[in-house]
Amino acid sequence: MTRIDLTEDLSFSRLIYGMWRLADDADTSADHVRAKMDACLEQGITTFDQADIYGGFQCEDVMGGAFKADPSLRDKVEIITKCGILFPADKVPDVRVKHYNTSRAHILKSVDNSLKAMSIDYLDMLLIHRPDPFMDFNETGAALDEVVQSGKVRAVGVSNFKISDWSALQMTMDTKLMANQIEISLLESSSFRNGDLVDIAADNMLPMAWSPLAGGGLFTDKHKALFDKLKVIGAQYDVDASAVAIAWILAHPSNILPVLGTNNLERIRSLGDALKVEMDRQTWYELYESANGHEVP
Ligand SMILES: NC(=O)c1ccc[n+]([C@@H]2O[C@H](COP(=O)([O-])OP(=O)(O)OC[C@H]3O[C@@H](n4cnc5c(N)ncnc54)[C@H](OP(=O)(O)O)[C@@H]3O)[C@@H](O)[C@H]2O)c1
């Protein structure tokens, strides 16, 4: 598995395993979570993506079961988590309306909650989950600097941000924002055209792709023609259609890190197949045009 360096002493695996759906699995035992993490580690996938809100504020706890059972696991992985979204749930009884909170108090509390939930003592990366229309850039920027200076967080970044959002935040900060996690897949390819990936690269940030298989949407009848093309290409490399869809993202020159979300252990075991596929320019465009339903102009 190739790796991407963020700093001299922090790197992420090219494929990231995302835990949004962890609590949807019928088996949320620590053993099963560990089996999923081991299946990733065996392929060199060491980076795991979380958020405080996943599974109705449960997924960090579910993952924490694996760290509690074997604290030595922490040294083998990198953990990304996010904060800033709140919605009514049992764990947050004072929240009555879905909203964003990027205040200093919330960021500091959220980092402490995430560390406690996962039974770990530092995060490799904290992302502000979504741009907050009520954000006080000076306050949020200072809070992000503070969590890094405290040693609780090694790196910070954003998610679903446009350049105007992160530039205003970055200007207030000493710490560099290192990543922007956005939705990218064959079915959501607007970032290849609207300047988002160009802006991310120009600011020397790492692009991460959430829902790289369109949350499973690629496998529905609506996209059968595209799925069939993916299968035909996959057959040449003895991999399945999903590996080709991920290879399509990996092939892009902007070094995108896909964040994959399957709960299926067999599928997790073959996530690394995406790296076996060599995608030339014309195949990339063949899939892009099939997904868009028309040729490029
Ligand atoms: N920053 C953000 O705002 C944001 C938003 C959303 C997600 N994320 C991150 O991105 C991660 C991935 O998101 P995602 O789960 O939507 O990613 P995804 O990998 O695009 O989709 C996973 C879904 O596709 C299904 N699937 C995968 N392979 C399949 C196949 N071969 N055939 C049929 N179905 C298949 C999975 O079902 P099975 O489980 O049955 O395999 C699962 O329901 C999340 O875990 C989270 O970490 C971030």
The ligand as an SDF file (V2000), in Angstrom:
LIG
                    3D

 48 52  0  0  0  0  0  0  0  0999 V2000
  -16.9040   14.1240    5.5520 N   0  0  0  0  0  0  0  0  0  0  0  0
  -18.1600   13.8270    5.3080 C   0  0  0  0  0  0  0  0  0  0  0  0
  -19.0520   14.6920    5.2830 O   0  0  0  0  0  0  0  0  0  0  0  0
  -18.5190   12.3970    5.0550 C   0  0  0  0  0  0  0  0  0  0  0  0
  -19.8100   12.0600    4.5880 C   0  0  0  0  0  0  0  0  0  0  0  0
  -20.0800   10.7150    4.3460 C   0  0  0  0  0  0  0  0  0  0  0  0
  -19.0970    9.7430    4.5670 C   0  0  0  0  0  0  0  0  0  0  0  0
  -17.8740   10.1160    5.0410 N   0  0  0  0  0  0  0  0  0  0  0  0
  -16.8050    9.1050    5.2560 C   0  0  0  0  0  0  0  0  0  0  0  0
  -16.6910    8.3240    4.0960 O   0  0  0  0  0  0  0  0  0  0  0  0
  -16.7740    6.9580    4.4480 C   0  0  0  0  0  0  0  0  0  0  0  0
  -17.2970    6.1560    3.3160 C   0  0  0  0  0  0  0  0  0  0  0  0
  -18.6300    6.5490    3.0010 O   0  0  0  0  0  0  0  0  0  0  0  0
  -19.6140    5.4620    2.4070 P   0  0  0  0  0  0  0  0  0  0  0  0
  -19.8070    4.3710    3.3740 O   0  0  0  0  0  0  0  0  0  0  0  0
  -20.8030    6.1720    1.8640 O   0  0  0  0  0  0  0  0  0  0  0  0
  -18.6620    4.9440    1.2150 O   0  0  0  0  0  0  0  0  0  0  0  0
  -18.8340    3.9810   -0.0150 P   0  0  0  0  0  0  0  0  0  0  0  0
  -17.6600    3.0460    0.0530 O   0  0  0  0  0  0  0  0  0  0  0  0
  -19.0550    4.8040   -1.2240 O   0  0  0  0  0  0  0  0  0  0  0  0
  -20.1920    3.1780    0.2110 O   0  0  0  0  0  0  0  0  0  0  0  0
  -20.3050    2.1190    1.1120 C   0  0  0  0  0  0  0  0  0  0  0  0
  -21.6580    1.4790    0.8450 C   0  0  0  0  0  0  0  0  0  0  0  0
  -21.5990    0.8410   -0.4220 O   0  0  0  0  0  0  0  0  0  0  0  0
  -21.9510   -0.5080   -0.2810 C   0  0  0  0  0  0  0  0  0  0  0  0
  -21.0910   -1.3140   -1.1450 N   0  0  0  0  0  0  0  0  0  0  0  0
  -19.7440   -1.3090   -1.1900 C   0  0  0  0  0  0  0  0  0  0  0  0
  -19.2900   -2.1910   -2.1150 N   0  0  0  0  0  0  0  0  0  0  0  0
  -20.3830   -2.7690   -2.6470 C   0  0  0  0  0  0  0  0  0  0  0  0
  -20.5770   -3.7340   -3.6430 C   0  0  0  0  0  0  0  0  0  0  0  0
  -19.5260   -4.3030   -4.2760 N   0  0  0  0  0  0  0  0  0  0  0  0
  -21.8410   -4.0800   -3.9670 N   0  0  0  0  0  0  0  0  0  0  0  0
  -22.8800   -3.5170   -3.3360 C   0  0  0  0  0  0  0  0  0  0  0  0
  -22.7750   -2.5800   -2.3580 N   0  0  0  0  0  0  0  0  0  0  0  0
  -21.5280   -2.2120   -2.0200 C   0  0  0  0  0  0  0  0  0  0  0  0
  -21.6740   -0.8440    1.1660 C   0  0  0  0  0  0  0  0  0  0  0  0
  -22.5030   -1.9250    1.5730 O   0  0  0  0  0  0  0  0  0  0  0  0
  -21.8620   -3.1220    2.4640 P   0  0  0  0  0  0  0  0  0  0  0  0
  -21.5360   -2.5250    3.7800 O   0  0  0  0  0  0  0  0  0  0  0  0
  -22.9570   -4.1240    2.5050 O   0  0  0  0  0  0  0  0  0  0  0  0
  -20.6530   -3.6040    1.7180 O   0  0  0  0  0  0  0  0  0  0  0  0
  -22.0200    0.4290    1.8770 C   0  0  0  0  0  0  0  0  0  0  0  0
  -23.3980    0.5270    2.1430 O   0  0  0  0  0  0  0  0  0  0  0  0
  -17.6170    6.9450    5.7130 C   0  0  0  0  0  0  0  0  0  0  0  0
  -17.4360    5.7790    6.4990 O   0  0  0  0  0  0  0  0  0  0  0  0
  -17.0930    8.1580    6.4120 C   0  0  0  0  0  0  0  0  0  0  0  0
  -15.8770    7.8320    7.0750 O   0  0  0  0  0  0  0  0  0  0  0  0
  -17.5650   11.4170    5.2770 C   0  0  0  0  0  0  0  0  0  0  0  0
  1  2  1  0
  2  3  2  0
  2  4  1  0
  4  5  1  0
  4 48  2  0
  5  6  2  0
  6  7  1  0
  7  8  2  0
  8  9  1  0
  8 48  1  0
  9 10  1  0
  9 46  1  0
 10 11  1  0
 11 12  1  0
 11 44  1  0
 12 13  1  0
 13 14  1  0
 14 15  2  0
 14 16  1  0
 14 17  1  0
 17 18  1  0
 18 19  2  0
 18 20  1  0
 18 21  1  0
 21 22  1  0
 22 23  1  0
 23 24  1  0
 23 42  1  0
 24 25  1  0
 25 26  1  0
 25 36  1  0
 26 27  1  0
 26 35  1  0
 27 28  2  0
 28 29  1  0
 29 30  1  0
 29 35  2  0
 30 31  1  0
 30 32  2  0
 32 33  1  0
 33 34  2  0
 34 35  1  0
 36 37  1  0
 36 42  1  0
 37 38  1  0
 38 39  2  0
 38 40  1  0
 38 41  1  0
 42 43  1  0
 44 45  1  0
 44 46  1  0
 46 47  1  0
M  CHG  2   8   1  16  -1
M  END
$$$$
